[in-house]
Amino acid sequence: MPMPEMIPVTSSNIAAIGYDQASQEVYVHFLNGSLYVYRGVPEFLFEEFKVASSYGSFLHRNFKNAYPYERLE
């Protein structure tokens, strides 16, 4: 499964984020090296994530308990 293009972000915890439109999956690469995928996320929510003032807070508020996720790395 190819990875979507990852967008580097400025965050104390997150290194980069990406979105696969076909599968509606958000990829989050953390500064500690771990990579997570959140499944079934609508594109509009990823667009909001891209411009969030705090990526970590947005992730926690909107993805953590709302969408199934898996650690890939």
LINUR-V177520 format. One record per residue. N is the residue number from 1. PHI is phi in whole degrees, 0 to 359 (999 if undefined). NEAR is the number of other C-alpha atoms within 10 Angstrom. Layout:
n=N phi=PHI near=NEAR
n=N phi=PHI near=NEAR
//
This chain:
n=1 phi=999 near=3
n=2 phi=288 near=5
n=3 phi=280 near=9
n=4 phi=288 near=14
n=5 phi=299 near=12
n=6 phi=262 near=15
n=7 phi=258 near=14
n=8 phi=296 near=13
n=9 phi=231 near=15
n=10 phi=263 near=11
n=11 phi=204 near=14
n=12 phi=282 near=11
n=13 phi=229 near=13
n=14 phi=246 near=21
n=15 phi=268 near=20
n=16 phi=201 near=20
n=17 phi=227 near=23
n=18 phi=209 near=19
n=19 phi=220 near=23
n=20 phi=255 near=17
n=21 phi=295 near=14
n=22 phi=298 near=7
n=23 phi=259 near=11
n=24 phi=55 near=15
n=25 phi=244 near=22
n=26 phi=259 near=25
n=27 phi=253 near=26
n=28 phi=232 near=22
n=29 phi=257 near=23
n=30 phi=271 near=17
n=31 phi=298 near=13
n=32 phi=280 near=9
n=33 phi=99 near=9
n=34 phi=282 near=13
n=35 phi=231 near=18
n=36 phi=239 near=17
n=37 phi=239 near=20
n=38 phi=249 near=20
n=39 phi=259 near=18
n=40 phi=79 near=15
n=41 phi=273 near=20
n=42 phi=294 near=14
n=43 phi=301 near=16
n=44 phi=300 near=9
n=45 phi=289 near=13
n=46 phi=295 near=23
n=47 phi=299 near=11
n=48 phi=292 near=12
n=49 phi=300 near=20
n=50 phi=300 near=18
n=51 phi=249 near=11
n=52 phi=294 near=13
n=53 phi=287 near=12
n=54 phi=225 near=14
n=55 phi=295 near=22
n=56 phi=297 near=15
n=57 phi=295 near=12
n=58 phi=297 near=17
n=59 phi=301 near=17
n=60 phi=297 near=11
n=61 phi=289 near=11
n=62 phi=251 near=14
n=63 phi=246 near=19
n=64 phi=309 near=12
n=65 phi=254 near=10
n=66 phi=253 near=13
n=67 phi=229 near=13
n=68 phi=294 near=12
n=69 phi=222 near=17
n=70 phi=212 near=11
n=71 phi=275 near=12
n=72 phi=263 near=11
n=73 phi=224 near=9
//
